[in-house]
Amino acid sequence: MAKIEIIFFIIISSSVLLHTHSADVYSALLPNTVTALTGSCVQIPCTFDVPDFDEKLQNTKHIYGIWMMKSPYFNKESSLLVFNSSENIIQGFSHIEMIGNLQKRNCTTVFYNIMMNHSDTYYFRLQMEPDVFRATFNTNPDDSSDSRKTVRINVMDSPHPPELSITPHVSKHVEGTSVSLRCSAEAPCPKKPPTLSWSYIPSSANITTQIQEKPDKTQSVISTMTFNASYTDHKKNISCTVTYPTHISKDTTVENTITLQVLFPPKKTSVSVEPSASVSVGTNVTLTCNTKGSHSKNISYTWYRRGQETPLAWNKNITLIVTHNNTGWYFCTAQNKFGNQMSEEIQLMIKEHNGSSKSVIYGCTGGLLTLLVLSAVFVYCVRMASSQNNIREKDQIADDETLIIFYGETDVSKLKNCFIAGTNFRCDELTSTVQYTQVP
């Protein structure tokens, strides 16, 4: 019994010692690694915790934040001081800005115009003066193997491609269901975040873009495109392109692509006929049911004829020998497990052999008839015009003139030396007397 009490006392004492030790520990919350793009900036999220910080703050006149590269030891040759907020010292960088409020335990800092030689390990140090608190932080003080590590900046010439995912997490989506594409890209410089764009946007799509903070306090830009799947989206390659602004050259772009698979019922169902829908009796005619749908090998077809309730066939193609009894209107239906669709009707008819010849004859006859009618009208008009001219000439004869009207067949062109003798009209070339009548 005495042995048990002694062991119990030792366990309790050990627990108290561990608790007391952890109460005196100061720590900082930093990401293990941040990735930066050449020519851009990088933001290092940073928060810290110091025991009795508020009490220490009351005794502090000045509080400073310091960043060191390569080594955590302050004022050592192995360590390079790159930033000191007390004197606004900046070494090795064009600009460094501490945007966090140290009095609120926030040491977030932005490093600008990052270059390849900036890839290294960085350490944060806090100084509360006069001589209230001075310490260099690390991410895991309880782990001796990690005691010399804080945050590492990895600089790259080209950023990582964005992460592209689809919801629901299935390889194929049924038409009409809601689909979401999510594109995520690192935003190492939130002040100048990358822009995200989509190569293909469905008509029903809704796109939202936002900056999101990750568990390690680094940030990323997320674009979500939500739409209802359509058969027009099937096998579409959808790319998410990320563009990063830089200061040293043109903007840098990376992308990721996903192929959309959509399951849908038959679409654009129609009937085609070979060789023609108008053929001679006895001709072999093939009717084909054409459609576009998922799993084309599993599409079933049914043929119908107008006026008949019973289906004619269940194949994609049917062949008929045309007779006077099987002409008429035909249509088909196509079906898969996602739905069905009916085609429009097509008429199968018999072509008359002399149909075209009759048309030519009828056309020629009609043309000739029209020509004859026009000729008759023309002759009639000419005669009427001639008659009207004769009447006008008659009206123009003066009172002292004599109008001679010839009767019978007389060649007037042969008349020479003609004269009037009483009621007779004589000419040298005529042997007979020509009678004339004087019109008063």
C-alpha angles and dihedrals in degrees: 000000000000091000092055092052092051092052091048091052092050092053092050092048092051092051092053092050093051092049092050091050094050091050090064094050121111119200144175130218109225134150113256091228137011124190119220132189121228111260094016133088133257129212119211111202109217136176128164141194126213123181112254089002096161091052091048090048090059089058093046124099097177132021121193137187121212132187121201129187129216098001137042093216113107118225092007125130090234090061126071116208107215101169137022117173093198093069098014090244115176121180128177094005133082091226140354124186127190102210095173123092109240092200087062093048092256119131100168110155136188121214113200133209095014117203132192093260089061092074103115147098118290131199130202121219128189124203123187111188144247088039096295099127134352123171145137113229132221130188099242114025093170092060111072091195089061098039094107096048129089120146129339124207114211113195120203135182091217126034126232116269114260122263110251122192137166131217129240089043096232131116095234133034129207116237112263096026121119116258128188126198116197122197118188127185132178115256104199090165108044091180088065104024123183121259121237125209137176125228094209125030118187116225093249095047125131116195128198126179127191143157112246131194118228126215091265088053094249115127138233136186115238126194118189122193116192123186144146111262115246133185087245087065093056114126091359115153107225117194129192111208121198120200120197119198115224137179101222103053143350118316117286120233134193130173146188128207136208129186115225119222116198128186113211142161122257115299135190093016112185143156124241126191130209128232092357143313090241111058142144124271111277095028119136109237125189120205117198127196108217122194144150118228146130118285094013091192089062097050114116124208133207127190127210138180121213111260094023121096095191115085117246099210145344102220133100089243132035127189123208134185101222117238134158088262101056102046117111142082121331133185139166141210127218122204140181131165091278097057145293141257135200123221127227117264122264124200121231111202142169118251118222112230095215096039095103094044092053090051091054093049092046090048094050093046092050091049094051092047090052091050092051092050092050090049092052092050090050094051091047091052092049092051093048090051091050092050092051090051091053091052092050091049090051091052090053097059111115123232094250094051127093122225112210117201117195121214125202128009109330127163098215092187090070095053113113134171093007121179140169119248111182105302093341128095113207134188132181094238094052124077095188127067117252115217118218137183123221113222111213 
